Amino acid sequence: MVGTGLFVSAAPLAPKAEAAVPCGPSPVPTFFKDEVQQPPAAKPDAPGHYTLTAHVGSHAFHSDWPAVRTLGYSTPNAAVDYLGPTITTHKGKPIDVTVVNDLPAAGTPIFPFDQPNNNNKITTHRHAGLQPAPSDGSPEPIQPEIPPGASRTNHYPNDQAAGPLWYHDHDHENTSYHVYEGLAGFMPNTDEREENFPLPKGDFAKSFAIQDKSFNPDYTLCYNHANPEFFGDLPVVNGAVAPKQQVEPRRYTFTLLNGSDSRFYRVSLKQASGPTASAPPKMTVVASDSGYLFHPAPVDELLIGPGERYKVVVDFTGHNDQNWVLSNNAPTPLGPMDDVDPTGGGIPQIMRFDVGTSTSSPDKSRIPKVLPETNNVLPPEALLARSRLRTVQAGEATPGVPQLGDKDQLLNFLDPPTETPQLNSTETWAMRNHSPDSHPIHLHMVELRLIGRWHVGQWDANGKPVPSSIGPFEPPRPYETGPKEDFVSPPDYITAWAGTFTVPGASVWHCHILSHEDGASTGGAVEMMRPLVIGNTPQTQLPRVLTQARLDQLIRQP
């Protein structure tokens, strides 16, 4: 475990390696021309072992464009120049992944971006994994990173229920740059229960990493930290600009990953062509970040924050010869959860589904009324009986500089830890967001459930809610009721989640707007990230929750 002595107040960083290069309007290719590709499946290079190498690549984001410099992960059986191969794990079957850093030597610039340094270190985080702290891929100084030419082997026990996990780089100060440049991939965990669910699978299950990018006139990537958030002007799915997906008139399971830097997506299906439909294809959320929903949730539209994943069954039955666009109407940046921008913050269209006229085989899939898993049968409020309440906050002491903190103060990444749950204890966290933006808050090495939200009408000068202004309890939206570890925390709300901390050691919790995590607005001097240290000290200073009614009372105390 990392001792608290390693954490000191952060000093301003050294000047950035490069000045910010402004991103103008991207060249616009023909939308829905290229067929989206699925990432290749990684194969073990020894029993229970994979080698995952991060390297410089060359990738064309559109068939009309030349290949340009990117980063990617490859395994011996799957060379990938942008993003990485999919590593599928199975519950009860641990694996080791040796991560190799094949980036250029430290001090060598790879991209003409305003990165704070060119040390070219990496550290690979399995997002939503319950792995040992030394294998979590947390940034320095929490855990050591991997310099160029070196490697480290991460151990993944896979002792958790099936869920749409993913992996990405988490290098301190450079996470946003490295993920944007391509260091991310899918790493789902599966189990016997999932394999027996009658949901669409095999060729009728697809995974889509949704991102937004900006490109220079020569088609090279453009990115910077000129603003607190970064928003590209073109949609990219699995490395292709505004692609299409051929589908049959039947049910499909789609895993939707928001791999963008800062952009939220509120997705829905809108008809583009073909015989007029009386209604769009039905969408049903069946799983979220860390596992399956007990009750599948039909949706007309779905909000997905940066870092979040949802598995959605889309039923194209009866939509023969129609084309449907995955559309977006979320503004940039996102304030209240229900804010709408018909232009989608400049990206109203993401990709298109082209429905054929026949099926290749009978569709025997279905959506059961319940999907019982080892981590979803009990309702989230069942965690409250043995829980203690920890209050945290998100705010801006300086406008445009978001921070996290404990109940009493906003803090920086390297300030001493204040979130120190006892091993195997259950906590409810109440996030007070008095900033102007929605923040997707992510905790490492723990599986959680959303309890609900309370609107706050007024904050005092210290960022605490005025008790009389706190509104009634708002339960999770049906699609948010599954196991998660990423939570959309809207402004002027208290958002509460709960879970049991079963993995000892030091990691982090942070906003998954990667520009916020890296402290874009301050050159990395103030980061929206905090240590998370799971140890042996009882947290008796925290009040017991016991019941939903008592939680409501505690929430209303300043």
N, C-alpha and C positions, 0 to 999 in steps of 0.2 A: 504494500500500500504506500502511496505517496504521502509523506508527512506534510503537515500544514506549514512547516518551515520553508518549504519550497515556494510558497506563494508570498509575493511582496507586491506592493503597489506598482502598477506599470508605469514606466517612464516613457516619454515620447519616443517613437521609433526614429531610426535614422532616415534621412531623406530617401524618397523612393528611387528605385533604379532608373525609371523612365518617367518622363512627363506624360500626363494623360493625353491620349490621342482621341480627339472627338470622333464620334460615330455619326456620319451623315446617313441619309436614306440609303438603304441597301438596294443593289440591283434586284429587280423583281423578275424571277423566272416564271414560266408557265406553271400555274398551280395544278395539282392533281394529275400530273403527267407520269410521275415515277411511282412504281409499285413499292410500297413499304416492305422492308425486309425484316425478318426476325433475327435477333442476334444468334450466332452459332452456339451450340451446346458444348460446354467444356467437358473434356473427359479426363479422368484421373491419369497421371503419369506413373503412379504406383498405387498399390492398394490403400485407399483412404487418403490419398495425397494429390494435391494439385500444385502446379507452379504458375503463378500469375505475374507477368512481367509488364511493368509500366514503361512505355517507350514513346518516342516521337514517331508520328505517323504521317500519312498523306492521304487525304480523303476528299472526295467530291460530294458536296451536299446536294447537287442536282445534276442530272444527266447532261444538261447544257452547259455546265460549268467545269472548269479544270479542277484537278485535285489540289488542295492547299494543305498547309501544315496544321496538324492536330496532335493530340495525345491520345493514346489508347492503351488498353490492356490486352495481352495475348497469353494463351496457354500453348503448350507444344502442339496441340492438335488444331488450334483455332487462332490464326493470325488476324487481329482486328486493329484497324488504324484509328477508329473513333469509337468511343465507349469500349465495352468489353464483352467477352462471351458470358453466357448464362451458366452459373454453377448451381445445380439443383441438389439440395441436401435432403436427407431423410431422417425423421425423428428416431433417436436411439442409435444412429450410426454416425459417430464423430468423424470429423475429417481434419486434416492439417492443410493449410494453404501457405506455401512459401511465396512471399511477395518480394519480387526482385525489382530494384530501381535501376533501370537502364537509361535514365535521362542523362543529358550531358553533365559534365563535371560542374561542381559548384562554381558560381561566378559567370557561367555561360548563359547569356540571355537566349531564350527559346522563342519568345513572342515579343513584339514591340508594344507591350502593354505597360501600365504603370504599376507593376508588381512592386511591393515594398522591398523585395530582395530577389536574387537569383540563386538561392542556395540549392534549388532543385531537389529538396527533400520530398519524401512522400510518407504517408501513413494511411493504410487502407482500413476504413471503418465499415463493418457489417451493420448496417442500419437496421435496428430492431432485434439484433442478435443478443442472446443472453450468454455471451462468451466471457471468459476470464478477463479481468482488467488488462493484463499485459497484452492480450490479443484483441482488445477492443478497437484499436486504431485511433485513440484519442490524441490530440495534438500535444506538442511540447508546451510547458514542462510537465504535463500530467504523465505522459508516457513518452519514451524515446522514439524519435522518427528515424526513417531509413535514408541515409545519404546516398548520392549517386555511386553506383558500383557495389552497393551492399544489399543485403537481403535480411528478411526476418520471417520466421514461421509462426503463423497464427493458428491457434487451436479452436475449433468450433465444436462444442459438445452436441449441438442440435437436440438438446433435451427440452424442446418446446413444441407447441402445436403448430400445425401447418399455417403458413402466412406468406404474404408477398414481400419478403425482405429484399433489400438491395444493398449494394456496396458502392463506396465512393471514397475519394481521397479526402483527408482531413488535416492536411499540413497547416500548421499554425501560420496565420496571416495570409495564406495562399489557397485556402480551400475553395473560395469562389472562383479564382482563376483556373485552378486545375480541373474542377468539375466542368466549368464552361469549355475548357480546351479538350475535354473528352474522358476524364478519368472517373467513370461510373459504369455500373452494370447491374444486372438482375442476379440475385442469389436467393431464390425462394426456398423455403423449407416445406416439405410435404410429410404426410403420415398416412396410416391405413384408413383413417376416417375420411380424409379428403379423397383418397383414391376410390372410396366406395360411394361418395356423393354422386347422384345422377346428373350432375351438371355437365355442360359441354366440355370436352377435353380432347387431347390429341391435336389433330389438325384444326379443330374448331375452338382452340384456346390460343389467344395471341396476347403478347405483351407489348405495350407502347410506352416508350420514354418520351414525354412531351417536354419540349424546351422552346425558348425563344432566343433568337440570335440576331446580331447585326453583322453585316458584311461590308467590306471596303469595295470600291469600284473594280479592284482586281480579284474579287471574290474571296479574299482572305478574311479570316475572322477579325472582328473588331470588338473590343471590350475595354471598359475602364471603370475607375472608381471616382468619376467626376461628380457623382451625385450619391445621396444616401442609398439609393436603389439603382439597379440596372434593368432596363427593359429593352429587349431587342424588338425589331420591327418585322421579323419573319418567323413563322412557326416551323419547328423542326421536330420530326418524329422519327426516332431510331436513326438519327443522322441524315434524314432526307427532308428537304424543304417541301412543306404542304403536299405530302404524298397521297396516294389512294390505296385502298385495300379491297381486292376482289373478295366478295363473300357470296355464299349460297343463301337461298331463302329459307333459313333455319336459325336456330339459336347458336350463339357464340358466347364464350367467356373472354372478356377483355380485361387485362390488368393495366390500369392507367396509373402511371407514375408521373408526378409533377417533378421533373428534374431541372426546373428553371431556377435562375438565381433569385429573383424577387417576385415574379408574376404569379398571382392566383389565377385559376381558370374556373369559370362556371360553365360547364359543358352541357350541351343538349344536342339533339339531332334535328336538323332542318332539311327539308327536301330540296334538292337541287334540280332534278330532272326526272323524267319517266312518268308513267301513269299517275294521276293525282291520287294521293292517299288520304283517307279520312282521318288518320291519326299517325303519328310517327311510330317507329318500332319501339316496343316496350323495353324500358331499361330497369333492371333490378339489381341493387347492390347486394352482393352476397358475402363480401369480405372487406376488411379494412387493414390498416397497417400491420397489425400483429396477429390477425386471424379472422375467423369467420363470424359473421353475425348469427346469433341464434335465430332471429326472425329476419329473413331476407326483406329488404326494404325497396319497394317500387319507387322510382323517382322520375320526374320529368326533366330535372336538371340537377347537376351535382357540382358542389364547390370543392375544389381540390387545392390545398395550399402547398407551397414549396416543401418537398420532402414527403408529402402524403402519398399513399397508394390506396386505390380501391379496385376490387374485382367486381366487374359489372357484367351481368348476363344481358345481352341485347338480342331481342327476338326479331329477326328479319322475315319470319314466316308471313307469307301473304304479300310481301313487298317486292315481288318479282319485277326485274327490269327497272328498278328505281335507283336513284343515286341520292345518298344522304350525307350531308356535311356535318362533321363534328364541330359545332359552333361554340363560341365563347362570348359572354357578355359581362365579364368581370372588369371593373375599372383598374387603372394603375395610378398610384398604389391603391390597394383595397383599404377602405375605411370600415364602416359597418358591414357585417357579413352579407346583408341583402342589397347593398348598393349595386346599381346596374349601369352599365355603359353599353349602349347598342353597338358601338364600334369595337368593343372588347379591348379597350386600351390600345387600339391600333392593330389588334389581331382578332378579327371576328370569325375567322375560319382557320381550322387546324389541319384537318385531313378529310378525305371523302371515302365513303363506303359505297362501292358499286355492286348492287345486288344482281346476281345472275337469274336465270329463268328456271333452273332445275337444281335438284340436290343429287349429290353423288351416291348417297346412301340414305336410308331412312333415319330421321332424327328421333332417337329414342331418349334424348335428354329431357329433363324436366327440372323445375325449381321446387323443392320440397317446402312445406310450410315452416319447417324448422331444420336447422343445420347444427345439431349438437356436436360440440367439440369439448376437449378437456379444459378449455379456458373461457367458455362463453355461456355455460348453462346457468350459473348463478347471475342474477342481475347486478349491475355495478354497485347499487346501494348496499348490497350484502357486505361490501368491504368496510362500510362505515363502522360497524359494531366494534371492530378491533383497531380502529384507525385513530391516529393523532393528526391534528390540523397544523399544517405549515403554510404560512402566508408569504407569498413572494410578489414581486411587482415588476412592471415594465413601464418605463417613462423616459422623458427627455429633459434632463437638467439644463441642457443647452439645445435649443431648437434644431432639429435635424440630426441629433446625435442620440440614438436610442440606446438604452442600457437596461440591464436586469438588476434586481436587488432583492434583499430580504424584506421583511415587513416594515423595517424602519428607514432604509436608505438604499439609494441606487449605488451600485458597485461596478468595478471593472473586473476583467477576467482574472488578473493576477492578484487581486485583493484576497486576503485569507478566506478560506471556505466558510460559508454560513449554512449551506445545505448539506447536512451530515447525518442522514438517516442511520438508525441502528440496523445491522444485518438481520434479515428475516422479520423486520417490523413492517407494519402497514401504515402508510401515510396518505392523507388527503392534502393535496396542494391547492391553495386558492390563489390564482393569478389575478392581481389587480392591474389592469391595463389602463393607465391614465395618459398614454401616448395617443397621437392622432391616427395611428395605423393599426390594422390587424397584424398580429404576429403569429406565425406557426411555431409553437414552442415544442422542442424535442428534448427528451431525456434519454440518455444512454443507459444500456444494461438493465432495463426494467420494463415490465409489461404492465400497462395501465388501462383504466376504463374512465371514460368521461362521465362525471356526475351531473353536471349541468352548469347553468349560468345565471347571473343576476345583473340586471342593468343598473348602472350608477348614474344618477342625475347630476351629482356635484361632488367634486374632490376638494379637499382643503389644501392649504398652501404646502403641506408636506406630502401630497400625493395619497392621502388616505380618504376613503369614501365618507361622505357625510351620511351618517346612519339613516336619517329620515328620507334621504334621496334614493335609497336602495329599493329597487323594484321587486316584484315577486319572482320566485324561483322559476326558471325556464328549463325544462328537461332537455336532454340531448335530442337532436333531430334523429329520426329513425335510422338513417344511414350512419350515424355516429355512435351507435350503441355497441359496436364490436370492440375487441381488444385493439388498443392503439398505443402509440408512444409519441405521436405528433398531434398537437391540439391547436386549432384555430382559436386564438384569443383576441376577440374584437375589442376596439377601443370603447371606453366607458362601460366596460363589463368586468365582472369578476367571474372567471372561468375556473371550475374545480374539476380535478381528476384524482383518481386514487389507485394505489397499487402496492404490492409487497416487494421489498428490495431484497432479492435473493442472491445477488452476486456481490461479493466483497471487493473493496478496492476503490481506486480513484478514477473518475472519468469526468464528463462534462454534461451540462445542460445548456441549451442555447436557443436563440431564434434561428429557424432554418431559412430565413431570408439570408442567403450566404453573404451578401454585401454587408448586412448588419452584423453577422457573426464575425466577419473579418474587420469590422470597423471602418467601412469605406469612407465615411464622411470625415474621419480624422486621420487618414493615412495609417490606420491600424492602432492608433494610440488609445482609443476607447472601443472595446469590443463587446458585442451583445452576447456574451458567453460567460458562464460561471463554472467553477469546479463543483463536482458532485462526489462526495467522499462517503462511502458506505463502510462503517466501522462497528465498533463494539460498544460505543457510549450510548446509554439510554437517553432518549430525547424527552425526558420528563418535564422539560420546560414548555412543551407543546400540549395544548389541551386535548383531552379525549373527545372524539366526535360522537360515537355511540349510535346516534340515530339521525335520520334525515331532518327531523324537527330541530334537534340540537345543532346540527350543522347550519341550518338557516339562522338560528340565534347567534352562533359564533361569527358567521359571515357579516352580520349587522353590527358587530363591535369594531370600533375603529382601531 
